[in-house]
Amino acid sequence: MSFRSLGLKEPILRGVLAAGYETPTDIQAHAIPKILAGLELIGLGQTGSGKTAAFGLPMLDRLCGGEPGLRGLIVVPTRELCVQVAENLRVYASQAGLHVCTAFGGVDMSIQESAFKRGCDVVVACPGRLIDHLERRNLSLEKVQMVVLDEADRMLDMGFMPQIRRIFVRLPQERQNLLFSATMPKEVEGLVQDFLPNAERVQIGTRSQSAKTITHRFAAVAAVDKQDALERLLQREPGRVLIFVNKKIGCEKLGNSLKRAGFPADAIHGDKGAEARHSCLQAFSRGKVRILVATDVAARGIDVDDIELVVNYDFPLGLEDYVHRSGRTGRAGRTGRALSFVAPMERRLYEVVAAHLQGREVPDAPKGPGRGYGMPKRREGGSREGRSSDGPKRGPGGGGGRGRGRSTASASN
Ligand code: AMP
């Protein structure tokens, strides 16, 4: 299967070449011909499977050669994702004479407005800033032919549903809608019923695909022992590691502790200014910072392919977050690992995820000892005051394991 066989026009194929892609990913092979044919699609599943090109290439293809003006709209939940999607689209559009603009908060509106005036065929926008521009008449959606709603479930989590509806009612009746979401909560389903009732559903990254690329492991670690366990783990991890925590304050604290302990680490969360977040992401993607501690929302824009390990330092509060977090590794066909620390009070959350993984990734989890990563040994004599004497055990339910355990998805096997 080649990009040429999907029916893309020459200038767009040259953009694909500029991006360095040789063969389409599964979602691209499925979605591109359908979108080119004018169908509406709902892409369901994890990130990292090439969905930006899956919607970006056919969108640019359909706009290529038409009258200039704003005809493509892509709505995303975060500034980071906005920048990332626009960067990718600019490469794909580089040979087609199409202009891609961004609209996100935290920067001067006039800079974005000037860019719109210079020419804008596609805008990649966060909902709040897009509405601001629309209300000031800096932009008009009246010629929009194609709309993409990316990470719809994340928009919901971030409280953007009312804004999304406000944007949708301003769009022309005649248009092609595409929606991407890792999960389908009922509010997103409601949006689909209202705005894309006839859309075809496409699974992004099938079950077997994610099983092949991501290994899921779990370790029972008392809350008070997590930092020690993490530091021991990081000492043995040479690659890029993304660590998730649930709260901004915990994120900052953990990032600082790791830095103090001499790790090339930083923290990213919503209380950091837009510029600080941007430079932090750049340092991570360029490898200056190898270990990044993040909250769920702040991690959304991370588009780094070679994250080798995702650590859930705090267990995610829901299945959707688990799926999003682990989707940051094992991207674009690479293998990846997700390791979750499970404190006793997080066991219920773990059980929800374990039930979901049952019959999915679990069968592909490494079985023999010594494969994947074992939990590192506790530091000899290094236990801090007040720490429980139990080290990580074999699986969250594991009891009995002393000091170490290769905790694996076997807890749910
Ligand atoms: P996405 O899911 O769109 O965030 O893409 C994940 C990563 O895969 C990005 O770094 C893309 O540049 C890369 N990518 C997307 N499509 C392809 C492809 N067909 N071949 C190689 N890399 C790709």
Boltz pocket constraint, residues with backbone or C-beta under 6 A from the ligand:
constraints:
  - pocket:
      binder: B
      contacts: [[A, 20], [A, 21], [A, 22], [A, 23], [A, 24], [A, 25], [A, 28], [A, 46], [A, 47], [A, 48], [A, 49], [A, 50], [A, 51], [A, 52], [A, 53], [A, 88], [A, 303], [A, 305], [A, 331], [A, 332]]
      max_distance: 6.0
